[in-house]
């Protein structure tokens, strides 16, 4: 009799979890990178919904835009320049392979002091630095010490960011889609469809875009499609919580 009651309770519990899992809409995060150098970057604030803003440190307009976004209860992360394989100019607040741990932490501290409400960082460029063990360990330890997350922009297929973050217990996610590698609406719309497909398949997906006028205009037109497809646009940190509950399926590469 007791076994029968336990079995019946277990069945209904599994049914409830299954129903809840399927009832939840899929969720996406859209992160706008490279904010801070141009006055027109402020137009990203007009994009509808809970977009996440990735602000470059120590730029003419980054801090100002970040404060407005934060006042509107929109999420902000720091877009930290990291050394690339192509030797591109990085700008202020950059992390490079010739830094020791002290210099790297000092740089990150200075960037965070400018935008203290940032919930995490992602990498600007970084195709070289994200492949190096020690700089990634130091970066992730800094994030752990400050209760911040890491979004790997995946500028290199050999990035160690996610693996090291997982080892150190740092909340971490990876970008799935770049929306605006080409600045025309048809291309951006095609990438947005890819984002929708990934979200429907995996329940969560992350896109990165940039503060180009064409991107702002296109996203303002495209974001309503998410609701039409039963997909929620949520802040990046909310997506992490969703992705790491037992109710969310694992993310596939496709």
C-alpha positions as CSV (number, residue, x, y, z in Angstrom):
1,X,0.0,0.0,0.0
2,X,2.8,2.4,1.0
3,X,4.8,1.5,-2.1
4,X,1.7,2.1,-4.3
5,X,1.2,5.6,-2.8
6,X,4.9,6.4,-3.3
7,X,4.8,5.2,-6.9
8,X,1.7,7.2,-7.6
9,X,3.1,10.4,-6.0
10,X,6.4,10.0,-8.0
11,X,4.4,9.6,-11.2
12,X,2.4,12.8,-10.6
13,X,5.5,14.7,-9.6
14,X,7.2,13.7,-12.8
15,X,4.1,14.6,-14.7
16,X,4.0,18.0,-13.0
17,X,7.7,18.7,-13.8
18,X,7.2,17.6,-17.4
19,X,4.2,19.8,-17.8
20,X,6.0,22.8,-16.3
21,X,9.0,22.3,-18.6
22,X,6.9,22.2,-21.7
23,X,4.7,25.1,-20.6
24,X,7.6,27.4,-20.1
25,X,8.3,29.5,-23.2
26,X,11.8,29.4,-24.7
27,X,14.0,32.4,-23.8
28,X,16.7,34.4,-25.5
29,X,19.2,37.0,-24.5
30,X,20.3,39.7,-26.9
31,X,23.6,41.4,-26.0
32,X,24.6,44.6,-27.7
33,X,28.4,44.8,-27.7
34,X,30.9,47.7,-28.4
35,X,28.9,50.4,-26.7
36,X,30.7,53.6,-25.8
37,X,32.7,55.3,-28.5
38,X,30.0,57.0,-30.6
39,X,27.3,59.4,-29.5
40,X,24.8,57.4,-31.7
41,X,25.4,54.4,-29.5
42,X,22.8,55.8,-27.1
43,X,20.1,54.8,-29.7
44,X,20.5,51.2,-28.4
45,X,18.4,52.4,-25.5
46,X,15.4,52.6,-27.9
47,X,15.5,48.8,-28.8
48,X,12.4,47.3,-27.2
49,X,12.6,44.7,-24.5
50,X,15.1,43.4,-21.9
51,X,18.2,43.8,-24.0
52,X,21.6,43.4,-22.3
53,X,24.1,46.2,-22.9
54,X,27.9,45.3,-23.1
55,X,29.8,48.6,-22.5
56,X,33.4,49.2,-23.4
57,X,35.3,50.6,-20.4
58,X,36.7,54.1,-20.3
59,X,35.0,55.2,-23.4
60,X,33.5,58.7,-24.1
61,X,29.8,57.6,-23.8
62,X,29.9,54.1,-22.3
63,X,29.5,55.0,-18.6
64,X,26.7,57.5,-19.4
65,X,24.7,54.9,-21.5
66,X,25.3,52.2,-18.8
67,X,23.9,54.5,-16.1
68,X,20.7,55.2,-18.1
69,X,20.2,51.5,-18.8
70,X,20.7,50.6,-15.2
71,X,18.2,53.3,-14.1
72,X,15.7,51.6,-16.5
73,X,16.4,48.2,-14.8
74,X,18.1,46.9,-17.9
75,X,21.1,44.7,-17.5
76,X,24.7,45.9,-18.1
77,X,27.9,43.9,-18.5
78,X,31.4,45.1,-19.3
79,X,32.8,44.4,-22.7
80,X,36.4,43.9,-21.9
81,X,39.0,44.2,-24.7
82,X,41.2,41.2,-24.9
83,X,44.3,40.5,-27.0
84,X,43.5,39.1,-30.5
85,X,45.6,36.9,-32.8
86,X,45.6,39.7,-35.4
87,X,47.2,42.3,-33.1
88,X,44.3,44.8,-33.4
89,X,44.3,48.0,-31.4
90,X,42.4,47.2,-28.2
91,X,41.7,50.5,-26.5
92,X,41.5,51.3,-22.7
93,X,40.9,48.6,-20.2
94,X,42.4,45.9,-22.3
95,X,43.8,42.6,-21.1
96,X,47.0,41.3,-22.8
97,X,49.2,38.3,-22.6
98,X,52.1,40.3,-21.2
99,X,50.2,41.2,-18.0
100,X,50.8,39.4,-14.8
101,X,48.0,38.6,-12.4
102,X,48.3,41.8,-10.5
103,X,48.1,44.0,-13.6
104,X,45.2,42.1,-15.0
105,X,43.2,42.3,-11.8
106,X,44.0,46.0,-11.4
107,X,42.7,46.6,-15.0
108,X,39.5,44.7,-14.3
109,X,39.0,46.5,-11.0
110,X,39.4,49.9,-12.6
111,X,36.8,49.0,-15.3
112,X,34.4,47.7,-12.7
113,X,34.7,50.8,-10.6
114,X,33.4,52.8,-13.6
115,X,30.3,50.6,-13.9
116,X,29.9,49.0,-10.5
117,X,26.5,47.6,-11.3
118,X,27.8,45.4,-14.1
119,X,26.7,41.8,-13.6
120,X,29.4,40.3,-15.6
121,X,31.8,40.6,-18.6
122,X,32.2,39.4,-22.1
123,X,35.3,39.5,-24.3
124,X,35.8,42.2,-27.0
125,X,38.0,40.4,-29.6
126,X,40.2,38.1,-27.4
127,X,40.9,35.4,-30.0
128,X,44.4,35.0,-28.5
129,X,43.9,35.8,-24.8
130,X,40.9,33.5,-24.3
131,X,43.1,30.6,-25.5
132,X,45.7,31.1,-22.7
133,X,45.3,29.3,-19.4
134,X,46.8,31.7,-16.8
135,X,45.0,34.9,-18.0
136,X,41.7,33.0,-18.1
137,X,42.2,31.6,-14.6
138,X,43.0,35.1,-13.3
139,X,40.0,36.6,-15.1
140,X,37.6,34.0,-13.8
141,X,39.0,34.2,-10.3
142,X,38.3,38.0,-10.4
143,X,34.8,37.3,-11.6
144,X,34.3,34.8,-8.8
145,X,35.5,37.2,-6.2
146,X,33.1,39.8,-7.4
147,X,30.1,37.5,-8.0
148,X,30.0,38.2,-11.7
149,X,29.3,36.0,-14.8
150,X,31.2,35.4,-18.0
151,X,29.8,35.4,-21.5
152,X,32.2,33.9,-23.9
153,X,31.8,35.7,-27.2
154,X,33.5,32.7,-28.8
155,X,35.9,34.7,-31.0
156,X,38.1,31.6,-31.1
157,X,37.0,27.9,-31.3
158,X,39.9,27.2,-28.9
159,X,38.7,29.5,-26.2
160,X,39.3,28.2,-22.7
161,X,36.9,30.7,-21.1
162,X,33.9,28.4,-20.5
163,X,36.0,25.4,-19.4
164,X,38.0,27.4,-16.8
165,X,34.9,29.3,-15.6
166,X,33.2,25.9,-15.0
167,X,36.2,24.6,-13.1
168,X,36.2,27.7,-10.8
169,X,32.5,27.8,-10.3
170,X,31.9,31.0,-12.3
171,X,28.5,31.4,-14.0
172,X,29.3,31.1,-17.7
173,X,27.5,31.1,-21.0
174,X,28.5,31.1,-24.7
175,X,27.2,33.1,-27.6
176,X,25.2,31.2,-30.2
177,X,24.5,33.7,-33.0
178,X,26.1,36.9,-34.3
179,X,23.3,38.9,-35.7
180,X,25.0,41.7,-37.7
181,X,28.2,40.6,-39.3
182,X,26.7,42.2,-42.4
183,X,24.8,45.5,-42.1
184,X,21.7,45.0,-44.1
185,X,18.2,44.1,-42.9
186,X,17.9,40.9,-44.9
187,X,21.0,39.4,-43.4
188,X,20.1,40.5,-39.9
189,X,16.6,39.1,-40.3
190,X,18.1,35.8,-41.5
191,X,20.3,35.6,-38.4
192,X,17.3,36.4,-36.2
193,X,15.5,33.5,-37.7
194,X,18.4,31.3,-36.8
195,X,18.2,32.6,-33.2
196,X,14.5,31.7,-33.1
197,X,15.3,28.2,-34.4
198,X,18.0,27.7,-31.8
199,X,15.7,28.9,-29.0
200,X,12.9,26.6,-30.1
201,X,15.2,23.6,-30.2
202,X,17.2,24.2,-27.0
203,X,14.8,26.4,-25.0
204,X,17.6,29.1,-24.6
205,X,19.8,31.0,-27.0
206,X,22.1,34.0,-26.9
207,X,22.7,36.5,-29.7
208,X,25.3,39.3,-30.0
209,X,24.8,42.4,-32.0
210,X,26.4,45.9,-32.2
211,X,25.2,49.5,-31.9
212,X,25.1,50.2,-35.6
213,X,22.1,52.3,-36.8
214,X,21.1,49.5,-39.2
215,X,21.1,47.0,-36.3
216,X,19.1,49.2,-34.0
217,X,16.5,49.7,-36.7
218,X,16.4,46.0,-37.7
219,X,16.1,44.7,-34.1
220,X,13.3,47.2,-33.4
221,X,11.4,45.6,-36.2
222,X,12.4,42.0,-35.5
223,X,12.1,41.6,-31.7
224,X,8.2,41.5,-31.8
225,X,8.7,38.2,-33.7
226,X,9.9,36.6,-30.5
227,X,6.5,36.9,-28.8
228,X,4.8,35.6,-31.9
229,X,7.0,32.5,-31.6
230,X,6.3,32.1,-27.8
231,X,9.8,33.2,-27.0
232,X,10.8,35.6,-24.1
233,X,13.5,38.2,-24.4
234,X,15.2,38.2,-21.0
235,X,18.4,39.6,-19.4
236,X,21.5,37.6,-19.7
237,X,21.7,36.6,-16.0
238,X,18.0,35.4,-16.1
239,X,18.9,33.1,-19.0
240,X,21.8,31.7,-17.0
241,X,19.4,30.7,-14.2
242,X,17.0,29.2,-16.8
243,X,19.8,27.3,-18.5
244,X,21.1,25.8,-15.3
245,X,17.9,24.5,-13.8
246,X,17.2,20.8,-14.1
247,X,14.1,21.6,-16.2
248,X,16.2,23.0,-19.1
249,X,17.5,20.6,-21.7
250,X,21.2,20.7,-22.6
251,X,22.4,23.1,-25.3
252,X,23.3,21.4,-28.6
253,X,25.8,22.9,-31.0
254,X,23.4,23.1,-33.9
